[in-house]
Amino acid sequence: MTILARTIEASRRYGDVLALDRVSLDIRAGELVGLLGPNGAGKSTLINLFVGLRRPTSGTVELLGGSPLDAAVRRGIGVTPQETGLPETLRVGEIVDFVSAHFPDREPKGELLARFGLDDLVKRQIGGLSGGQRRRLAVALAFAGKPRLVFLDEPTTGLDVEARRSLWEGIRSFHQDGGTVLLTSHYLEEIEALAERVVVVGSGRVLADDTVRAVRGIVGVRHVSLVADDLPELPGVLGTERAEGRISLMTTDPDQLVVELVRSGVPFSGLEIRPTTLEEAFLALTSKESAHV
């Protein structure tokens, strides 16, 4: 599979702060990659290296077979940074025309705005848009030049649930047509909903890089949930929660836990066993990393 972007042992320092520590990462054509990490983990720095806004202190960054510092190469990508500033006096249609004019191949304005639910705002001044509408416009502009690869840094921050899901559909549509996406998000449900591959970063390093299911499985914890009045002390229980009449036990060996539960003779019902959520795996991975720092 064609590699569209890669870092090879890339590090980036800001003074005494090591934001990225020898990160090697490939983004392949057709992937939708979710980049997860706590604040300060290096997510935005990594995107800035990929799109040419920063240079690595050491190591190599490649983009679309060339250098991200080459403007001609960057015409093949789209970017929405965490924060954007758009001219408030321009109309939505005008800013789309302005951005599109920088690219040799352009997404038709009507189709682009419709994809992100903005088609009825084409004549509205940007200064009259809500915060959520501005954010959707900033994301839409990343797709104006028919990019091969799009970088979205916290694309749905500040959006309500309905607007967020609408934006998801626009991103999915691009991906289903063969586009490649790397996105960061604080919303773990967003990564689970969109991404096929998850990269978890912490303290400037890659902690995990795999499918959503595999990353959930890395920590090896399962939830055993049941209904019971009370339970005896059971071996291998890492944590216990009670909610809505159910008891949830966290364990690395659910089979042994159920065997011991049956042996105890305590009556129970509604037994369920499920894997960890992506959020639980993410917290486990990043907390382990923090403990090592």
C-alpha positions in Angstrom: 0.0 0.0 0.0 1.3 3.5 -1.0 2.7 5.5 1.9 1.5 9.1 1.6 3.2 10.5 4.7 5.9 9.3 7.1 8.2 10.3 9.9 11.4 8.4 10.5 12.9 8.8 13.9 11.6 12.4 14.0 12.2 14.4 17.1 11.1 18.0 17.8 12.3 20.2 20.7 11.0 23.6 21.8 13.8 24.8 24.0 14.2 22.3 26.8 10.9 20.6 26.0 11.1 17.4 23.9 7.7 17.4 22.2 8.4 14.4 20.0 10.9 11.7 20.7 12.1 9.7 17.7 8.7 9.0 16.3 8.4 6.7 13.3 5.0 6.6 11.7 3.6 5.8 8.3 0.2 7.0 6.9 -0.9 4.8 4.0 -3.3 5.6 1.2 -6.9 5.0 2.0 -6.5 4.9 5.8 -8.6 6.8 8.3 -6.2 7.2 11.3 -7.2 8.5 14.7 -4.4 10.1 16.7 -5.0 10.0 20.5 -3.1 11.5 23.3 -3.5 13.8 26.4 -2.8 17.5 26.1 0.9 18.0 25.5 1.5 14.5 24.2 2.8 15.8 20.8 -0.3 15.3 18.5 -0.3 18.9 17.1 3.4 18.9 16.8 3.3 15.7 14.7 0.7 17.2 12.4 2.7 20.4 12.1 5.7 18.4 11.0 3.6 16.5 8.4 2.2 19.7 6.9 5.4 21.7 6.9 4.6 24.2 9.6 7.5 23.0 11.7 10.8 21.2 10.9 12.0 18.3 12.9 15.0 18.9 15.2 16.3 15.5 14.0 15.0 12.7 11.9 13.1 12.8 8.6 9.6 13.8 7.5 8.2 12.8 4.0 4.9 13.9 2.4 3.5 12.6 -0.8 6.9 11.4 -1.9 8.6 14.7 -1.3 9.2 17.3 1.4 6.4 19.0 3.4 8.4 22.2 3.0 7.7 22.1 -0.8 4.6 24.2 -1.6 3.9 22.1 -4.7 3.8 19.0 -2.6 1.5 20.6 0.0 -1.1 21.3 -2.8 -2.0 17.6 -2.4 -3.1 17.9 1.2 -5.8 19.6 3.2 -5.5 20.9 6.8 -7.7 22.1 9.5 -5.7 23.3 12.5 -7.0 23.5 16.1 -7.6 27.2 15.7 -8.5 29.1 12.6 -9.2 32.7 11.8 -11.3 33.6 8.8 -12.0 37.1 7.5 -15.3 38.1 9.0 -16.4 40.4 6.2 -16.2 37.7 3.5 -19.2 35.6 2.6 -19.0 31.8 2.9 -19.0 31.3 -0.8 -16.3 33.9 -1.2 -13.9 32.3 1.2 -14.5 28.9 -0.5 -13.7 30.5 -3.9 -10.6 32.2 -2.4 -9.2 29.0 -0.9 -10.1 26.9 -4.0 -8.2 29.2 -6.3 -4.9 28.0 -4.8 -5.4 24.5 -6.2 -5.3 23.2 -9.8 -8.2 20.8 -9.1 -11.1 21.9 -7.0 -14.1 20.5 -5.4 -17.3 22.1 -6.8 -18.4 24.7 -4.3 -22.0 23.5 -4.1 -21.0 19.9 -3.5 -18.4 20.9 -0.9 -20.8 23.0 1.1 -23.5 20.4 0.9 -21.2 17.7 2.2 -20.7 19.7 5.4 -24.3 21.0 5.8 -23.3 24.6 4.8 -25.1 25.0 1.4 -27.8 27.3 2.8 -25.1 29.7 4.2 -23.3 30.4 1.0 -24.2 34.1 1.0 -23.8 34.6 4.8 -20.9 36.7 6.1 -18.5 34.8 8.2 -18.9 37.3 11.0 -22.5 36.3 11.2 -21.9 32.6 11.7 -22.1 30.7 14.9 -19.0 29.1 16.4 -20.1 25.7 15.2 -20.8 26.9 11.7 -17.4 28.5 11.5 -15.8 25.3 12.7 -17.6 23.3 10.0 -16.5 25.8 7.4 -12.9 25.5 8.5 -13.1 21.8 8.1 -14.8 22.0 4.8 -12.0 24.2 3.4 -9.5 21.4 4.0 -11.3 19.5 1.3 -11.6 22.4 -1.2 -8.6 21.3 -3.4 -9.5 17.7 -3.8 -6.7 16.6 -1.5 -5.2 13.1 -1.4 -4.6 13.4 2.3 -6.3 15.5 4.9 -5.0 16.4 8.4 -7.8 17.4 10.9 -6.6 18.6 14.3 -9.6 18.4 16.8 -12.1 19.0 13.9 -15.3 18.9 16.0 -14.2 20.9 19.1 -17.0 23.2 20.2 -19.7 21.4 18.1 -22.9 20.0 19.5 -23.7 16.4 19.1 -25.8 16.8 15.9 -23.3 19.0 14.2 -20.5 16.7 15.2 -22.2 13.7 13.6 -23.0 15.7 10.5 -19.3 16.5 10.2 -18.5 12.8 10.7 -20.6 12.0 7.6 -18.6 14.5 5.5 -15.3 12.9 6.6 -16.7 9.4 6.0 -17.8 10.4 2.5 -14.3 11.6 1.6 -12.8 8.4 3.0 -15.2 6.1 1.2 -14.3 7.8 -2.0 -10.7 6.8 -1.4 -9.4 9.8 0.6 -6.9 9.4 3.4 -7.4 11.1 6.8 -5.4 11.7 9.9 -7.4 13.2 12.7 -6.9 14.0 16.3 -9.7 14.3 18.8 -10.5 14.6 22.5 -13.7 12.7 21.8 -12.9 9.0 22.1 -16.3 8.1 20.7 -15.3 10.0 17.6 -12.2 7.9 17.1 -14.2 4.7 17.7 -16.9 5.9 15.2 -14.5 7.0 12.4 -11.1 5.4 12.7 -9.9 2.0 11.5 -6.5 2.5 13.0 -5.6 4.2 16.2 -2.2 5.7 17.2 -1.8 6.6 20.9 0.9 9.0 21.8 2.2 10.1 25.2 5.2 12.1 26.3 6.2 12.5 22.6 6.3 8.8 21.9 4.0 6.3 20.1 2.5 4.0 22.8 0.2 2.0 20.6 -0.5 1.7 16.8 -3.2 -0.8 15.7 -6.9 -1.3 15.0 -9.4 0.0 17.5 -10.1 -3.5 18.7 -6.4 -4.4 19.1 -5.7 -1.2 21.1 -8.6 -2.0 23.4 -7.2 -5.5 23.9 -3.6 -4.3 24.6 -4.4 -3.6 28.3 -5.9 -7.1 28.6 -8.7 -6.0 30.9 -12.3 -7.3 30.6 -15.5 -6.3 32.4 -17.7 -9.0 34.0 -21.1 -7.5 34.7 -23.9 -9.1 36.7 -26.9 -8.6 39.0 -26.4 -9.8 42.6 -27.2 -8.6 46.1 -23.7 -8.9 47.3 -20.5 -10.7 46.3 -17.7 -12.5 48.2 -14.1 -11.4 47.8 -13.0 -12.8 44.4 -9.5 -13.3 43.1 -8.1 -11.2 40.2 -10.6 -8.3 40.6 -8.9 -5.0 39.7 -11.8 -2.8 40.3 -15.5 -2.9 41.2 -18.3 -0.5 40.2 -22.0 -0.5 41.0 -24.6 1.3 38.8 -28.3 0.8 38.1 -28.5 -2.4 40.1 -25.6 -4.1 38.3 -22.1 -4.9 39.6 -19.2 -4.5 37.2 -15.9 -6.2 37.9 -12.7 -5.5 36.0 -10.3 -8.5 35.6 -7.6 -9.8 33.3 -9.0 -13.4 33.6 -12.8 -13.4 33.3 -13.0 -17.1 32.9 -11.4 -17.8 36.2 -13.4 -15.1 37.9 -16.7 -16.7 36.7 -15.5 -20.1 37.9 -14.8 -18.7 41.4 -18.1 -16.9 41.3 -20.0 -20.2 40.6 -18.0 -22.0 43.3 -18.9 -19.4 45.9 -22.6 -20.4 45.6 -23.8 -16.7 45.6 -26.9 -16.3 43.5 -26.5 -14.0 40.5 -28.1 -13.3 37.1 -27.6 -11.3 33.9 -23.9 -12.3 33.5 -22.2 -10.3 30.7 -18.5 -10.1 29.7 -17.2 -7.3 27.5 -13.9 -5.9 26.5 -12.6 -2.5 27.7 -13.7 0.6 25.8 -11.2 2.6 23.8 -11.4 5.3 26.5 -10.4 2.8 29.2 -7.6 1.4 27.1 -6.4 5.0 26.4 -6.4 5.9 30.0 -4.6 2.8 31.0 -1.9 3.3 28.3 -1.3 7.0 29.1 -1.3 6.5 32.8 1.3 3.8 32.5 3.4 6.2 30.4 3.0 9.0 32.9 4.1 6.7 35.7 7.4 6.0 33.8 8.2 9.7 33.2 
